[in-house]
Amino acid sequence: MDKALKTMIDNMPDKTGKSLDEWIKVLKVKNFDKHSEAVKFLKDTHGVTHGYANTIVTLSKENPEEPVDLVSAQYAGKESLKPLYDRLISFVETLGKDVTIAPKKTSVSIIRKHQFALIKPATKSRMDLGLKLKGIEPQGVLETSGPFGTMCTHRIQLKDLEDINDEVTTWLTKAYDMSV
């Protein structure tokens, strides 16, 4: 299991009031047709943040006999990008204890109070780092959001470890700072 996902599951009782197993039991009482309906239920009825609600719903659909490592699954066939992911996560973890790393099926959300970054292996040779930086014009490596649409205001394309430089970490820090 990915370290970030394990940390999220371990922190779940403190952050949400229930363990993953307890949340799965809550979801099993209802029969949701759509993933988004279950996420909305956890958020609206139980006050669970989006990152935790999404992770709970995703993990509730898995076979407990065969746990899926969401991050490993994202990088299957794109293994050359995994070191970039690891470096970004290592940096994000230095930003503050209030950061939640929420792996999903195709991306990883980075959340403070709200999502401020999104990491997604876009192709076999490129990773996209989406950022929420409202009111900031694209400049340098910072592009318009592209495929992220409204989830992020900007994106940075990363192809190798050298691309994760001071400019990238400065923008990531700025997105974190703006997410209060």
N, C-alpha and C positions, 0 to 999 in steps of 0.2 A: 504494500500500500504506500502511496506517495506520502512523504513526510508532512506536507501541508494539509492533506486530507486527514491524516491521522491526528494531527494537532487540532484541527477543526472538530473532529468527532470527540476527542478528549475534552475539549473546552465547551462542548455543547451543553452539558448540565449547568455550568456556571452562566453561560451566555443566554440560554433559552429556558432554563428551569427543568428540562427533562433530558434524559439520555436519548441517543439515537433509537434504541430499542423501544423506549417509551413513546417516542414520536411515531414510529412505525405502527405501533398498536393504535394510536389515535387515528392515523390515516386509514387503517384497515376497517374501522367502524363505518366509515363513509365509503361510497363507491364513486370515485371521480373518473369521468370519461377522458378528461384532458389533464396533462401535466400542470398547465397554467391554473386550472381550477383548484387543484390541490395546493399549489403555492399560495394562491389568493386566500384560501381557507386558513392556512397556517398564519399568514400575515394579518388578516383581518380579525379572525376569531381568537388567535392566541398571541398576537403581537410579536411573532417571530420576524426577524429581519429577512430581507429578500435572499441574501446569500445563504443563510442557514436554511430557510424554507426550500430553496431550490435544491440544495444538497440533500436535505431530508427526503424530499419527494424522489429525487433521482436514485438515492440509495435504497429507498423503500421498494423500488421496482426490481432490484437485483435479486438474484438467487443467493441466499446467504451461504449456500454450499460453495458457490463460485464467486467470491468477491471480485469486483472489477476495479482495477487501479485506473481511474479516469485519466490521469496525466500520462501514464505509460501507454494507454490506448491511443491518446492523441498523437503520440510520437512514434507509433508503430509505422515503419516505412519512412520515417522522417528523423531517424535517430541522430543525424548530424546537428539537428536543431536543439536537442535536449540540453547540451551544455549552455546554450543561450538562456533557455528557460531557467536552469539552475542558477545562473549568475543573476538574472533579474530577481528571482525569488530571494536569493541571499541578500541582495541590496534592499528589496522591499521590507524584509524582516528587520532591517536597521532603522526604518523610518519611525517606528513606534509600536508600543504594545497594543495599540488600538486597531491594528491592521488585521483583517481577516482575509485569508487566502481561500477562495471557494472554487475548487475544480468543478467543471461541468463536463458535458460530453465532448464538446468541441473547443472549449476555451477555459481559461481560468480567470475568474473575476478577482480583483483586488479591491477590498472594501475598507473604508474607514467607517464613517456613518453611512455613506452612500458609496457606490462603486466609483472609483476614481481612475482605475486602469483595468485593462483587459489584455491578456496574453493569448495569442492564437497562432498555432502553426498554419500559415496561409497556404504554402506550397511545400514541396519536398526540400526546397532550398531557401525559403524565406519565412520569417516569423513577423507578425504584425503586433506592435504594441499600441493599443488604443489608449488614449488619455482623455480625461474631461478637463478641459482648460477653457472655460467660457470667457469670451471677450478677448482672446489672444489670437492674433493673426498668424497664419502659417508662416514659418520662417526656418531657415536652415534645414535640419532633418525633419522638422515638424510639418506634416502635410495636413490637408483636409482629411476628414474622417474616412473617406473612401467607403469600403465595404461595411464599416461598422454602423453607418447610418446614424441614428439618434443615440445609440448606446455610448458613443464617445464623440467628442468634438474634433479630435485630431488622431493621427496615427503616425507611427515611426516604423519604417521597414528595417528589419535587422536580418543580416545574412551570415555574419560570423561574429565571434567574440569581440573582435576589435571595434565592431559597430556599437557596442555598449560602452560608450565613452562618457566624459564629463558632461557633454551636452545632453545626452540621453538621461543620465541620472539627475541632472538639474531639472529637466522637464518633468520627470517622474516625481521628484521632490515637490515641485511646484503644484502638480496635480494633487498630491497628498495634502499639502498645505491648504489648498483651496477647497478641500472636501469636508471642512468642519461644519 
